Amino acid sequence: MTSASRHTNRSAAHRTLRREVPSTAAVLADERDFTAMRRYRTFPFDDHGSYLQQMETLLRTLAAQGVLTTLSLFDPAAFEKYCAEQDLDPDRPDSRTRYTAEAARTGARVTYEGEPLRQLLPLLVEEADRQVAWNHAAALLARAGSCDDCGADLAHAAFARATQALQQLLTSLGGGTHHLVCSVAAGEPSLLAVLRATDGATDGAGDRLRLAESETLVFCTVLATGLALRLPGGIVSRTTADPTGPAGSAHHGATAGPRRDTVRGWSLRDSWLRPLTAAEVFTAYCTDADSGEPIPPEPGVDYAAGLPLDPPPDAHDH
């Protein structure tokens, strides 16, 4: 075998092996975090836009080589803390590399599949927020303790009630696309969970809604925290009806008009969800959270009363 042939074979083997070794990257998603890293002498970038362009070029290059790449967030504050705990110099490239590996292992992450970075970053930030909410809610639930009367696990009972409440709520909302937000006042910042439910396939059991498992878990955990600890909070739903379905404007041959959304609300009271009136929903939705001043209603939105939900028989609602 000639030297050239051996070199070609080694190169082919190297490319094959490279495709089987995953890669990790951590991105500074916003300008503030990018500015925080510029204080380090060895940080080689001075413009956030250019940095994101170069990051996307790197990700595309790895994808073109068949390399699976996991993308996480680079948090300057967490990086500084990590370096202090590991006795690392934060102004060294290898320290950033080690932190990137740690962030990909323990933090929020998504798999890069060739999308533009501007589309992927909001999903990554959303996943990070979801992870923070779940960690906070789970920690609070763990302190709920047991029922004084029977010794039952209050966190488990609250999670079961939250799951039943969500099932009832989605059933009552019916078809369409639903965007639900659950908020619970559990310190600063408040617990917040978002759940999207979209129309799925129809089978013998009727229309089914598609739910993301991770979103559903966090949503029920946040709701369970409010139920178990009797904290102030509530749920707001925004439903977009299918314009060609029974609830849509095209029913019975009518001409489809502008899309309209329906907003409903429920508050947490007595370890259950109590429906808000249409007036209460309007007031809550059309009031500035910071100033308390009224704001104009959003065009194309109807404000309706929350639908009643039947509380399950449960001795652990106190």
ZAGU-851891 format. One record per residue (C-alpha): residue number from 1; residue in three letters; z, y, x. Coordinates in nm, 2 decimals. Layout:
N
<rec pos="NUM" code="ALA" Z="Z" Y="Y" X="X"/>
...
//
This chain:
318
<rec pos="1" code="MET" Z="0.00" Y="0.00" X="0.00"/>
<rec pos="2" code="THR" Z="-0.09" Y="0.34" X="0.14"/>
<rec pos="3" code="SER" Z="0.15" Y="0.62" X="0.18"/>
<rec pos="4" code="ALA" Z="-0.03" Y="0.82" X="-0.09"/>
<rec pos="5" code="SER" Z="0.01" Y="0.53" X="-0.34"/>
<rec pos="6" code="ARG" Z="0.38" Y="0.49" X="-0.26"/>
<rec pos="7" code="HIS" Z="0.43" Y="0.86" X="-0.31"/>
<rec pos="8" code="THR" Z="0.25" Y="0.84" X="-0.65"/>
<rec pos="9" code="ASN" Z="0.46" Y="0.55" X="-0.76"/>
<rec pos="10" code="ARG" Z="0.78" Y="0.73" X="-0.66"/>
<rec pos="11" code="SER" Z="0.67" Y="1.04" X="-0.85"/>
<rec pos="12" code="ALA" Z="0.59" Y="0.84" X="-1.16"/>
<rec pos="13" code="ALA" Z="0.93" Y="0.66" X="-1.14"/>
<rec pos="14" code="HIS" Z="1.10" Y="0.99" X="-1.09"/>
<rec pos="15" code="ARG" Z="0.93" Y="1.14" X="-1.41"/>
<rec pos="16" code="THR" Z="1.02" Y="0.83" X="-1.61"/>
<rec pos="17" code="LEU" Z="1.39" Y="0.84" X="-1.50"/>
<rec pos="18" code="ARG" Z="1.40" Y="1.21" X="-1.56"/>
<rec pos="19" code="ARG" Z="1.31" Y="1.16" X="-1.92"/>
<rec pos="20" code="GLU" Z="1.60" Y="0.92" X="-1.96"/>
<rec pos="21" code="VAL" Z="1.86" Y="1.16" X="-1.82"/>
<rec pos="22" code="PRO" Z="1.97" Y="1.42" X="-2.09"/>
<rec pos="23" code="SER" Z="2.02" Y="1.78" X="-2.01"/>
<rec pos="24" code="THR" Z="2.27" Y="2.04" X="-2.13"/>
<rec pos="25" code="ALA" Z="2.24" Y="2.42" X="-2.16"/>
<rec pos="26" code="ALA" Z="2.48" Y="2.69" X="-2.28"/>
<rec pos="27" code="VAL" Z="2.34" Y="3.02" X="-2.41"/>
<rec pos="28" code="LEU" Z="2.49" Y="3.36" X="-2.44"/>
<rec pos="29" code="ALA" Z="2.39" Y="3.43" X="-2.79"/>
<rec pos="30" code="ASP" Z="2.47" Y="3.79" X="-2.83"/>
<rec pos="31" code="GLU" Z="2.46" Y="4.11" X="-2.63"/>
<rec pos="32" code="ARG" Z="2.84" Y="4.15" X="-2.61"/>
<rec pos="33" code="ASP" Z="2.89" Y="3.81" X="-2.45"/>
<rec pos="34" code="PHE" Z="2.60" Y="3.87" X="-2.22"/>
<rec pos="35" code="THR" Z="2.75" Y="4.21" X="-2.11"/>
<rec pos="36" code="ALA" Z="3.08" Y="4.03" X="-2.04"/>
<rec pos="37" code="MET" Z="2.91" Y="3.80" X="-1.79"/>
<rec pos="38" code="ARG" Z="2.74" Y="4.08" X="-1.60"/>
<rec pos="39" code="ARG" Z="3.07" Y="4.16" X="-1.43"/>
<rec pos="40" code="TYR" Z="3.02" Y="3.86" X="-1.21"/>
<rec pos="41" code="ARG" Z="2.82" Y="3.93" X="-0.89"/>
<rec pos="42" code="THR" Z="2.65" Y="3.59" X="-0.90"/>
<rec pos="43" code="PHE" Z="2.53" Y="3.62" X="-1.26"/>
<rec pos="44" code="PRO" Z="2.15" Y="3.67" X="-1.20"/>
<rec pos="45" code="PHE" Z="2.05" Y="3.85" X="-1.52"/>
<rec pos="46" code="ASP" Z="2.06" Y="4.22" X="-1.62"/>
<rec pos="47" code="ASP" Z="1.88" Y="4.22" X="-1.96"/>
<rec pos="48" code="HIS" Z="1.97" Y="4.00" X="-2.26"/>
<rec pos="49" code="GLY" Z="1.62" Y="3.99" X="-2.40"/>
<rec pos="50" code="SER" Z="1.47" Y="3.88" X="-2.07"/>
<rec pos="51" code="TYR" Z="1.75" Y="3.62" X="-2.03"/>
<rec pos="52" code="LEU" Z="1.68" Y="3.47" X="-2.37"/>
<rec pos="53" code="GLN" Z="1.31" Y="3.45" X="-2.29"/>
<rec pos="54" code="GLN" Z="1.38" Y="3.27" X="-1.97"/>
<rec pos="55" code="MET" Z="1.62" Y="3.03" X="-2.14"/>
<rec pos="56" code="GLU" Z="1.35" Y="2.95" X="-2.40"/>
<rec pos="57" code="THR" Z="1.10" Y="2.89" X="-2.13"/>
<rec pos="58" code="LEU" Z="1.34" Y="2.65" X="-1.96"/>
<rec pos="59" code="LEU" Z="1.41" Y="2.46" X="-2.28"/>
<rec pos="60" code="ARG" Z="1.04" Y="2.43" X="-2.36"/>
<rec pos="61" code="THR" Z="0.97" Y="2.30" X="-2.01"/>
<rec pos="62" code="LEU" Z="1.23" Y="2.03" X="-2.04"/>
<rec pos="63" code="ALA" Z="1.10" Y="1.93" X="-2.39"/>
<rec pos="64" code="ALA" Z="0.75" Y="1.91" X="-2.25"/>
<rec pos="65" code="GLN" Z="0.88" Y="1.66" X="-1.99"/>
<rec pos="66" code="GLY" Z="1.04" Y="1.45" X="-2.26"/>
<rec pos="67" code="VAL" Z="1.39" Y="1.55" X="-2.17"/>
<rec pos="68" code="LEU" Z="1.65" Y="1.55" X="-2.45"/>
<rec pos="69" code="THR" Z="1.84" Y="1.88" X="-2.42"/>
<rec pos="70" code="THR" Z="2.17" Y="1.97" X="-2.60"/>
<rec pos="71" code="LEU" Z="2.23" Y="2.34" X="-2.65"/>
<rec pos="72" code="SER" Z="2.58" Y="2.49" X="-2.69"/>
<rec pos="73" code="LEU" Z="2.73" Y="2.84" X="-2.68"/>
<rec pos="74" code="PHE" Z="2.85" Y="3.00" X="-2.36"/>
<rec pos="75" code="ASP" Z="3.18" Y="3.18" X="-2.45"/>
<rec pos="76" code="PRO" Z="3.28" Y="3.42" X="-2.16"/>
<rec pos="77" code="ALA" Z="3.65" Y="3.42" X="-2.27"/>
<rec pos="78" code="ALA" Z="3.66" Y="3.04" X="-2.29"/>
<rec pos="79" code="PHE" Z="3.48" Y="3.03" X="-1.96"/>
<rec pos="80" code="GLU" Z="3.75" Y="3.25" X="-1.80"/>
<rec pos="81" code="LYS" Z="4.03" Y="3.04" X="-1.94"/>
<rec pos="82" code="TYR" Z="3.86" Y="2.72" X="-1.83"/>
<rec pos="83" code="CYS" Z="3.82" Y="2.84" X="-1.47"/>
<rec pos="84" code="ALA" Z="4.19" Y="2.94" X="-1.47"/>
<rec pos="85" code="GLU" Z="4.30" Y="2.60" X="-1.59"/>
<rec pos="86" code="GLN" Z="4.07" Y="2.42" X="-1.35"/>
<rec pos="87" code="ASP" Z="4.15" Y="2.65" X="-1.05"/>
<rec pos="88" code="LEU" Z="3.78" Y="2.75" X="-1.03"/>
<rec pos="89" code="ASP" Z="3.62" Y="3.07" X="-0.91"/>
<rec pos="90" code="PRO" Z="3.45" Y="3.21" X="-1.21"/>
<rec pos="91" code="ASP" Z="3.20" Y="3.40" X="-0.99"/>
<rec pos="92" code="ARG" Z="3.03" Y="3.09" X="-0.87"/>
<rec pos="93" code="PRO" Z="2.72" Y="2.92" X="-1.03"/>
<rec pos="94" code="ASP" Z="2.88" Y="2.57" X="-1.00"/>
<rec pos="95" code="SER" Z="3.17" Y="2.69" X="-1.21"/>
<rec pos="96" code="ARG" Z="2.93" Y="2.80" X="-1.48"/>
<rec pos="97" code="THR" Z="2.76" Y="2.46" X="-1.46"/>
<rec pos="98" code="ARG" Z="3.09" Y="2.27" X="-1.50"/>
<rec pos="99" code="TYR" Z="3.19" Y="2.49" X="-1.80"/>
<rec pos="100" code="THR" Z="2.84" Y="2.43" X="-1.96"/>
<rec pos="101" code="ALA" Z="2.90" Y="2.05" X="-1.94"/>
<rec pos="102" code="GLU" Z="3.25" Y="2.10" X="-2.09"/>
<rec pos="103" code="ALA" Z="3.11" Y="2.32" X="-2.37"/>
<rec pos="104" code="ALA" Z="2.85" Y="2.06" X="-2.46"/>
<rec pos="105" code="ARG" Z="3.11" Y="1.79" X="-2.47"/>
<rec pos="106" code="THR" Z="3.38" Y="1.96" X="-2.68"/>
<rec pos="107" code="GLY" Z="3.21" Y="2.26" X="-2.85"/>
<rec pos="108" code="ALA" Z="2.95" Y="2.32" X="-3.12"/>
<rec pos="109" code="ARG" Z="2.61" Y="2.19" X="-3.01"/>
<rec pos="110" code="VAL" Z="2.26" Y="2.13" X="-3.14"/>
<rec pos="111" code="THR" Z="1.97" Y="1.93" X="-3.01"/>
<rec pos="112" code="TYR" Z="1.67" Y="2.14" X="-2.90"/>
<rec pos="113" code="GLU" Z="1.35" Y="2.01" X="-3.06"/>
<rec pos="114" code="GLY" Z="1.10" Y="2.29" X="-2.96"/>
<rec pos="115" code="GLU" Z="1.21" Y="2.55" X="-3.21"/>
<rec pos="116" code="PRO" Z="1.20" Y="2.92" X="-3.12"/>
<rec pos="117" code="LEU" Z="1.53" Y="3.02" X="-2.98"/>
<rec pos="118" code="ARG" Z="1.57" Y="3.30" X="-3.24"/>
<rec pos="119" code="GLN" Z="1.57" Y="3.04" X="-3.51"/>
<rec pos="120" code="LEU" Z="1.80" Y="2.80" X="-3.34"/>
<rec pos="121" code="LEU" Z="2.07" Y="3.05" X="-3.23"/>
<rec pos="122" code="PRO" Z="2.19" Y="3.13" X="-3.59"/>
<rec pos="123" code="LEU" Z="2.23" Y="2.76" X="-3.66"/>
<rec pos="124" code="LEU" Z="2.43" Y="2.72" X="-3.34"/>
<rec pos="125" code="VAL" Z="2.66" Y="3.01" X="-3.42"/>
<rec pos="126" code="GLU" Z="2.70" Y="2.88" X="-3.78"/>
<rec pos="127" code="GLU" Z="2.80" Y="2.54" X="-3.64"/>
<rec pos="128" code="ALA" Z="3.05" Y="2.70" X="-3.40"/>
<rec pos="129" code="ASP" Z="3.20" Y="2.89" X="-3.69"/>
<rec pos="130" code="ARG" Z="3.22" Y="2.57" X="-3.90"/>
<rec pos="131" code="GLN" Z="3.40" Y="2.39" X="-3.62"/>
<rec pos="132" code="VAL" Z="3.65" Y="2.67" X="-3.58"/>
<rec pos="133" code="ALA" Z="3.72" Y="2.67" X="-3.96"/>
<rec pos="134" code="TRP" Z="3.76" Y="2.30" X="-3.96"/>
<rec pos="135" code="ASN" Z="4.00" Y="2.29" X="-3.67"/>
<rec pos="136" code="HIS" Z="4.21" Y="2.57" X="-3.82"/>
<rec pos="137" code="ALA" Z="4.22" Y="2.42" X="-4.16"/>
<rec pos="138" code="ALA" Z="4.30" Y="2.07" X="-4.03"/>
<rec pos="139" code="ALA" Z="4.59" Y="2.20" X="-3.82"/>
<rec pos="140" code="LEU" Z="4.73" Y="2.38" X="-4.13"/>
<rec pos="141" code="LEU" Z="4.69" Y="2.07" X="-4.35"/>
<rec pos="142" code="ALA" Z="4.87" Y="1.86" X="-4.09"/>
<rec pos="143" code="ARG" Z="5.18" Y="2.08" X="-4.15"/>
<rec pos="144" code="ALA" Z="5.18" Y="2.03" X="-4.53"/>
<rec pos="145" code="GLY" Z="5.42" Y="1.74" X="-4.50"/>
<rec pos="146" code="SER" Z="5.52" Y="1.49" X="-4.77"/>
<rec pos="147" code="CYS" Z="5.62" Y="1.52" X="-5.13"/>
<rec pos="148" code="ASP" Z="6.00" Y="1.56" X="-5.16"/>
<rec pos="149" code="ASP" Z="6.01" Y="1.34" X="-5.47"/>
<rec pos="150" code="CYS" Z="5.80" Y="1.04" X="-5.37"/>
<rec pos="151" code="GLY" Z="5.71" Y="1.08" X="-5.00"/>
<rec pos="152" code="ALA" Z="5.33" Y="1.10" X="-5.06"/>
<rec pos="153" code="ASP" Z="5.11" Y="1.27" X="-4.80"/>
<rec pos="154" code="LEU" Z="5.04" Y="1.62" X="-4.95"/>
<rec pos="155" code="ALA" Z="4.74" Y="1.68" X="-4.73"/>
<rec pos="156" code="HIS" Z="4.58" Y="1.35" X="-4.84"/>
<rec pos="157" code="ALA" Z="4.65" Y="1.44" X="-5.21"/>
<rec pos="158" code="ALA" Z="4.51" Y="1.79" X="-5.17"/>
<rec pos="159" code="PHE" Z="4.19" Y="1.66" X="-5.00"/>
<rec pos="160" code="ALA" Z="4.14" Y="1.42" X="-5.29"/>
<rec pos="161" code="ARG" Z="4.18" Y="1.70" X="-5.54"/>
<rec pos="162" code="ALA" Z="3.94" Y="1.92" X="-5.34"/>
<rec pos="163" code="THR" Z="3.68" Y="1.65" X="-5.34"/>
<rec pos="164" code="GLN" Z="3.72" Y="1.60" X="-5.72"/>
<rec pos="165" code="ALA" Z="3.70" Y="1.98" X="-5.78"/>
<rec pos="166" code="LEU" Z="3.38" Y="2.00" X="-5.58"/>
<rec pos="167" code="GLN" Z="3.22" Y="1.71" X="-5.76"/>
<rec pos="168" code="GLN" Z="3.31" Y="1.87" X="-6.10"/>
<rec pos="169" code="LEU" Z="3.18" Y="2.21" X="-5.99"/>
<rec pos="170" code="LEU" Z="2.85" Y="2.08" X="-5.87"/>
<rec pos="171" code="THR" Z="2.80" Y="1.87" X="-6.19"/>
<rec pos="172" code="SER" Z="2.88" Y="2.17" X="-6.41"/>
<rec pos="173" code="LEU" Z="2.64" Y="2.39" X="-6.22"/>
<rec pos="174" code="GLY" Z="2.35" Y="2.15" X="-6.28"/>
<rec pos="175" code="GLY" Z="2.01" Y="2.16" X="-6.12"/>
<rec pos="176" code="GLY" Z="1.88" Y="2.43" X="-5.88"/>
<rec pos="177" code="THR" Z="1.98" Y="2.54" X="-5.54"/>
<rec pos="178" code="HIS" Z="2.35" Y="2.63" X="-5.50"/>
<rec pos="179" code="HIS" Z="2.51" Y="2.84" X="-5.22"/>
<rec pos="180" code="LEU" Z="2.89" Y="2.80" X="-5.23"/>
<rec pos="181" code="VAL" Z="3.15" Y="3.00" X="-5.03"/>
<rec pos="182" code="CYS" Z="3.51" Y="2.90" X="-5.02"/>
<rec pos="183" code="SER" Z="3.76" Y="3.15" X="-4.88"/>
<rec pos="184" code="VAL" Z="4.13" Y="3.10" X="-4.82"/>
<rec pos="185" code="ALA" Z="4.38" Y="3.36" X="-4.70"/>
<rec pos="186" code="ALA" Z="4.54" Y="3.17" X="-4.41"/>
<rec pos="187" code="GLY" Z="4.60" Y="3.45" X="-4.16"/>
<rec pos="188" code="GLU" Z="4.34" Y="3.64" X="-3.96"/>
<rec pos="189" code="PRO" Z="4.06" Y="3.56" X="-3.98"/>
<rec pos="190" code="SER" Z="4.07" Y="3.40" X="-4.32"/>
<rec pos="191" code="LEU" Z="3.94" Y="3.04" X="-4.36"/>
<rec pos="192" code="LEU" Z="3.58" Y="3.05" X="-4.47"/>
<rec pos="193" code="ALA" Z="3.34" Y="2.75" X="-4.55"/>
<rec pos="194" code="VAL" Z="2.99" Y="2.76" X="-4.67"/>
<rec pos="195" code="LEU" Z="2.81" Y="2.47" X="-4.85"/>
<rec pos="196" code="ARG" Z="2.45" Y="2.45" X="-4.95"/>
<rec pos="197" code="ALA" Z="2.34" Y="2.21" X="-5.23"/>
<rec pos="198" code="THR" Z="1.97" Y="2.16" X="-5.30"/>
<rec pos="199" code="ASP" Z="1.79" Y="1.94" X="-5.55"/>
<rec pos="200" code="GLY" Z="1.73" Y="1.59" X="-5.43"/>
<rec pos="201" code="ALA" Z="1.52" Y="1.30" X="-5.55"/>
<rec pos="202" code="THR" Z="1.55" Y="1.18" X="-5.91"/>
<rec pos="203" code="ASP" Z="1.64" Y="0.82" X="-5.98"/>
<rec pos="204" code="GLY" Z="1.79" Y="0.63" X="-6.26"/>
<rec pos="205" code="ALA" Z="2.12" Y="0.82" X="-6.23"/>
<rec pos="206" code="GLY" Z="1.95" Y="1.15" X="-6.27"/>
<rec pos="207" code="ASP" Z="1.90" Y="1.44" X="-6.04"/>
<rec pos="208" code="ARG" Z="2.10" Y="1.43" X="-5.72"/>
<rec pos="209" code="LEU" Z="2.20" Y="1.72" X="-5.50"/>
<rec pos="210" code="ARG" Z="2.15" Y="1.70" X="-5.13"/>
<rec pos="211" code="LEU" Z="2.46" Y="1.80" X="-4.93"/>
<rec pos="212" code="ALA" Z="2.51" Y="1.82" X="-4.55"/>
<rec pos="213" code="GLU" Z="2.80" Y="1.59" X="-4.45"/>
<rec pos="214" code="SER" Z="2.95" Y="1.82" X="-4.20"/>
<rec pos="215" code="GLU" Z="2.93" Y="2.12" X="-4.44"/>
<rec pos="216" code="THR" Z="3.09" Y="1.91" X="-4.72"/>
<rec pos="217" code="LEU" Z="3.38" Y="1.79" X="-4.49"/>
<rec pos="218" code="VAL" Z="3.46" Y="2.15" X="-4.38"/>
<rec pos="219" code="PHE" Z="3.43" Y="2.29" X="-4.73"/>
<rec pos="220" code="CYS" Z="3.67" Y="2.03" X="-4.88"/>
<rec pos="221" code="THR" Z="3.91" Y="2.07" X="-4.59"/>
<rec pos="222" code="VAL" Z="3.93" Y="2.44" X="-4.63"/>
<rec pos="223" code="LEU" Z="3.97" Y="2.41" X="-5.01"/>
<rec pos="224" code="ALA" Z="4.24" Y="2.14" X="-4.96"/>
<rec pos="225" code="THR" Z="4.43" Y="2.38" X="-4.73"/>
<rec pos="226" code="GLY" Z="4.45" Y="2.64" X="-5.01"/>
<rec pos="227" code="LEU" Z="4.55" Y="2.37" X="-5.27"/>
<rec pos="228" code="ALA" Z="4.82" Y="2.21" X="-5.05"/>
<rec pos="229" code="LEU" Z="4.98" Y="2.53" X="-4.92"/>
<rec pos="230" code="ARG" Z="4.92" Y="2.73" X="-5.24"/>
<rec pos="231" code="LEU" Z="4.74" Y="3.01" X="-5.06"/>
<rec pos="232" code="PRO" Z="4.53" Y="3.28" X="-5.22"/>
<rec pos="233" code="GLY" Z="4.16" Y="3.21" X="-5.22"/>
<rec pos="234" code="GLY" Z="3.87" Y="3.10" X="-5.43"/>
<rec pos="235" code="ILE" Z="3.51" Y="2.99" X="-5.45"/>
<rec pos="236" code="VAL" Z="3.19" Y="3.19" X="-5.53"/>
<rec pos="237" code="SER" Z="2.87" Y="3.01" X="-5.62"/>
<rec pos="238" code="ARG" Z="2.52" Y="3.16" X="-5.62"/>
<rec pos="239" code="THR" Z="2.26" Y="2.94" X="-5.81"/>
<rec pos="240" code="THR" Z="1.89" Y="2.98" X="-5.79"/>
<rec pos="241" code="ALA" Z="1.74" Y="2.78" X="-6.08"/>
<rec pos="242" code="ASP" Z="1.42" Y="2.58" X="-6.04"/>
<rec pos="243" code="PRO" Z="1.16" Y="2.80" X="-6.22"/>
<rec pos="244" code="THR" Z="0.97" Y="2.50" X="-6.34"/>
<rec pos="245" code="GLY" Z="1.28" Y="2.31" X="-6.46"/>
<rec pos="246" code="PRO" Z="1.46" Y="2.32" X="-6.80"/>
<rec pos="247" code="ALA" Z="1.67" Y="2.62" X="-6.69"/>
<rec pos="248" code="GLY" Z="1.38" Y="2.80" X="-6.53"/>
<rec pos="249" code="SER" Z="1.16" Y="3.08" X="-6.68"/>
<rec pos="250" code="ALA" Z="0.86" Y="2.85" X="-6.70"/>
<rec pos="251" code="HIS" Z="1.02" Y="2.62" X="-6.96"/>
<rec pos="252" code="HIS" Z="0.82" Y="2.55" X="-7.27"/>
<rec pos="253" code="GLY" Z="0.51" Y="2.70" X="-7.12"/>
<rec pos="254" code="ALA" Z="0.66" Y="3.05" X="-7.05"/>
<rec pos="255" code="THR" Z="0.51" Y="3.25" X="-6.77"/>
<rec pos="256" code="ALA" Z="0.74" Y="3.24" X="-6.47"/>
<rec pos="257" code="GLY" Z="0.89" Y="3.58" X="-6.41"/>
<rec pos="258" code="PRO" Z="1.08" Y="3.72" X="-6.11"/>
<rec pos="259" code="ARG" Z="1.34" Y="3.48" X="-5.97"/>
<rec pos="260" code="ARG" Z="1.70" Y="3.55" X="-6.09"/>
<rec pos="261" code="ASP" Z="2.02" Y="3.41" X="-5.94"/>
<rec pos="262" code="THR" Z="2.35" Y="3.35" X="-6.12"/>
<rec pos="263" code="VAL" Z="2.68" Y="3.42" X="-5.95"/>
<rec pos="264" code="ARG" Z="3.00" Y="3.26" X="-6.07"/>
<rec pos="265" code="GLY" Z="3.36" Y="3.25" X="-5.94"/>
<rec pos="266" code="TRP" Z="3.69" Y="3.06" X="-5.94"/>
<rec pos="267" code="SER" Z="4.03" Y="3.15" X="-5.80"/>
<rec pos="268" code="LEU" Z="4.29" Y="2.92" X="-5.65"/>
<rec pos="269" code="ARG" Z="4.59" Y="2.92" X="-5.89"/>
<rec pos="270" code="ASP" Z="4.85" Y="2.65" X="-5.95"/>
<rec pos="271" code="SER" Z="4.69" Y="2.41" X="-5.70"/>
<rec pos="272" code="TRP" Z="4.36" Y="2.41" X="-5.89"/>
<rec pos="273" code="LEU" Z="4.04" Y="2.62" X="-5.94"/>
<rec pos="274" code="ARG" Z="4.06" Y="2.86" X="-6.24"/>
<rec pos="275" code="PRO" Z="3.74" Y="3.02" X="-6.37"/>
<rec pos="276" code="LEU" Z="3.69" Y="3.39" X="-6.34"/>
<rec pos="277" code="THR" Z="3.54" Y="3.59" X="-6.62"/>
<rec pos="278" code="ALA" Z="3.20" Y="3.75" X="-6.59"/>
<rec pos="279" code="ALA" Z="3.37" Y="4.09" X="-6.56"/>
<rec pos="280" code="GLU" Z="3.60" Y="3.96" X="-6.28"/>
<rec pos="281" code="VAL" Z="3.30" Y="3.81" X="-6.10"/>
<rec pos="282" code="PHE" Z="3.11" Y="4.14" X="-6.13"/>
<rec pos="283" code="THR" Z="3.41" Y="4.34" X="-6.00"/>
<rec pos="284" code="ALA" Z="3.47" Y="4.11" X="-5.70"/>
<rec pos="285" code="TYR" Z="3.10" Y="4.09" X="-5.61"/>
<rec pos="286" code="CYS" Z="3.03" Y="4.46" X="-5.65"/>
<rec pos="287" code="THR" Z="3.33" Y="4.60" X="-5.46"/>
<rec pos="288" code="ASP" Z="3.32" Y="4.69" X="-5.09"/>
<rec pos="289" code="ALA" Z="3.58" Y="4.47" X="-4.92"/>
<rec pos="290" code="ASP" Z="3.68" Y="4.73" X="-4.67"/>
<rec pos="291" code="SER" Z="3.69" Y="5.05" X="-4.87"/>
<rec pos="292" code="GLY" Z="3.75" Y="4.91" X="-5.22"/>
<rec pos="293" code="GLU" Z="3.47" Y="5.14" X="-5.35"/>
<rec pos="294" code="PRO" Z="3.22" Y="5.00" X="-5.61"/>
<rec pos="295" code="ILE" Z="2.87" Y="4.91" X="-5.48"/>
<rec pos="296" code="PRO" Z="2.55" Y="4.88" X="-5.69"/>
<rec pos="297" code="PRO" Z="2.48" Y="4.53" X="-5.83"/>
<rec pos="298" code="GLU" Z="2.22" Y="4.34" X="-5.65"/>
<rec pos="299" code="PRO" Z="1.88" Y="4.33" X="-5.83"/>
<rec pos="300" code="GLY" Z="1.78" Y="4.00" X="-5.98"/>
<rec pos="301" code="VAL" Z="2.14" Y="3.87" X="-6.00"/>
<rec pos="302" code="ASP" Z="2.33" Y="3.78" X="-6.32"/>
<rec pos="303" code="TYR" Z="2.71" Y="3.77" X="-6.31"/>
<rec pos="304" code="ALA" Z="2.85" Y="3.49" X="-6.53"/>
<rec pos="305" code="ALA" Z="3.19" Y="3.34" X="-6.60"/>
<rec pos="306" code="GLY" Z="3.30" Y="3.04" X="-6.39"/>
<rec pos="307" code="LEU" Z="3.28" Y="2.71" X="-6.56"/>
<rec pos="308" code="PRO" Z="3.61" Y="2.53" X="-6.66"/>
<rec pos="309" code="LEU" Z="3.71" Y="2.24" X="-6.44"/>
<rec pos="310" code="ASP" Z="3.95" Y="1.97" X="-6.56"/>
<rec pos="311" code="PRO" Z="4.24" Y="1.91" X="-6.31"/>
<rec pos="312" code="PRO" Z="4.29" Y="1.55" X="-6.24"/>
<rec pos="313" code="PRO" Z="4.63" Y="1.39" X="-6.32"/>
<rec pos="314" code="ASP" Z="4.82" Y="1.43" X="-6.00"/>
<rec pos="315" code="ALA" Z="5.19" Y="1.45" X="-5.95"/>
<rec pos="316" code="HIS" Z="5.15" Y="1.63" X="-5.62"/>
<rec pos="317" code="ASP" Z="5.03" Y="1.97" X="-5.74"/>
<rec pos="318" code="HIS" Z="5.35" Y="2.15" X="-5.68"/>
//
